[in-house]
Amino acid sequence: MEFKMTSMETFGEYFGFTDAEVDILYQKYLQICKNPQVSRQGLQEWYDGYFTVAGKRLYNPRSVVMALRFNQLSNYWTSSGPYDEIFYYIRNDIDQIKNDLALMVSGEGIEAKTDEFAASAMELKSRNQIYSAMVVYGLLTFINGKVFIPNKELMLKYEELLQNEKILCVGISYDKNYIGV
């Protein structure tokens, strides 16, 4: 059975770390680390921003663990697998999603319907299917009928992607004070 964080409340909290879990990890980090360089606020800015169907906020678990382990806020997102597959749809501007991504980089949410989409689907044909896959893979977050770039870690990835594709709209830039939705 496939469990969906956007439509199944029962297991929603298991798709990432909750605030309470990050607090516990952060306290352990402070006790163990001789020269802590990571702030609790930094963890929130960089790795928070995902939402369950019940509206609970979640953190990217891999990135939180890596940041605390290596004593550095950084981009720990892997750029292979799902990201590379989704890149094809962005690069080819399927259903004109480049403009939507440029708006999301500026902090805007884009209206979308996250279909009951199977993460294993091989061909995505519409923007809603693409955004559904991006939510399933953790590349976007979904709340109140809109998709957003969830945090600084992914915001920087999308900025890089759009700049490399030379499609970033003039005047749209990342707001360093933007935290989640």
N, C-alpha and C positions, 0 to 999 in steps of 0.2 A: 504494500500500500504506500502511496506517496502522500506525505504530510505537507501541507501548505501553510506557511506562516501568515499569509494574507487572508485565509479563509477558514482556518481551523484553530479555534481558541485553545483547545485542550493541550496541545504540545507547544504552543507559541513561545514560551519562555526558554525552551531548549534549543532554539535556533541561534542563540548567542548568549553572551554574558549579560546578566542584569546589573543594575547599579550596585546592588548589595554584594554581588559576587566580585565585581571590580574593586569595591571598597576593601573586601577581605584580601584580595590579591595585592592591592596597593599597600596595605598595612604590612603584609609579609615582606614585600619589596623594601619598604623603609627600614624594617628590622634587619634585613640581610645585607642590603647594599651599603657599602662603605661611603660612597660619594653619589647619592641619588641625583640624577639629572632630569628625571621625568616627573612632571607635576600631575596631580589628579585632574586638574583642569585641562591639561594637555591631552590626557587619555580621552577625555570627553570630546574635545574638539577634533581630534584625529580619528577616533575609532567608534564613536557613538553615532546614532542616527537611524538605526533600523527600527521597525515597528512591528509588533504583533497585531493580529486582528483586533485584540482588545485594547490596543493603543499603548502597550508597554514598550518602553525604549530598550533596545538591545545594542550591545557592543560587538564588534568583530573579534571573536575569541583569539584567533591566530595572531592577529596584529597586537592585541593587548599583551599576550604572553611574550611575543618577540620583543616588544618595546621594553617590557620590564626585565626580560632576560638580558638584553643587550644594553640596557640603561640609556636608551635613546629613542625619541619619537622619530619615526621615519616611515617611509612607505614600505610595508611588508607584504603588500598585495602581490600575488603571483601573476605575472602577465603571460600565462600560458593557459591552455585548456579553454574553459568557457569564455575568458576575455578575448582570446584570439578568434574564437568562433563568432562572437558578437561583433568583433571589429569588422568582419566582412560586411555585415549589414550596415554598419556606420559608414565605412569607406565607400560603399556603393550607394549610399544615401537612399536605402530602401524606404519607401513611403515617406521620404523627406524628413528623416529623423535628425539630420545634422543641425537643422535650424532649432529643433526642440532641444538638442543637447547644448547648443550655444546659449539658449535661454536658461537651461538648468545650471550651467556654469555661473550664470549671473545670480543664482539663488532662487529662480522661479521654479514652481512646480508645473507639471504638464498634465492636463486631464488625460486619464487613460483608464481602460477597463482591463484589469488583470484577469484574463480568462482562466478557466480551470484548465490550464495549459500543462502538458506533460513536459518535464525538463528534458526528456529524451527525444523530443521532436527534432527531425532532421532539417526541415525547411520552414522558415518563418516567412510569412507573406505579407503580414500587416503590421503596422506600428504597435497595435495592442498585443499581438503575439510576440513581437520583439521586446517590448517593455515587460511583458509577463515573464519572458525568459530572463531578462536582466534582473528582475526582482528575485526570481528563483535562484539565480547564481550569486546574488548579493551585490550586484553592480549598481542597483538602484534600490530605493525604498519606496513603499507605497503607503499612503495614508489619506483618508478623506477623499478618495477618488482621484488622487494625483500621484505621479511619480516624481521623485526628487533624487538628487545626488546626496547620499546620506552623510558624508563627513569629509574632512579635509584630505584624508588619505586618497579617497577616490576622486575628489574634486581636482586634485593635482594631476591624477592620471588622465582625467578627461580634458583638462587644459592642455596637457602635453599631446594627447591624441588630436585634438582640434587644431593645435598649432602646427603639428606635423602634417596634417591634412590641408593646411592653409585655408581653413574655412572659418576661423574664429572671427566673428563679427567685430568691427571696429567699435570700441567703447564698452565692450563686455569684458569684464575681468572678475577675478575671484575676490570676494570681500573677505578679508582675513578675520573679520568679526562674525562671519556666518558660522553658526554651529547647528548642524542638523536642519530640522524643518522649523 
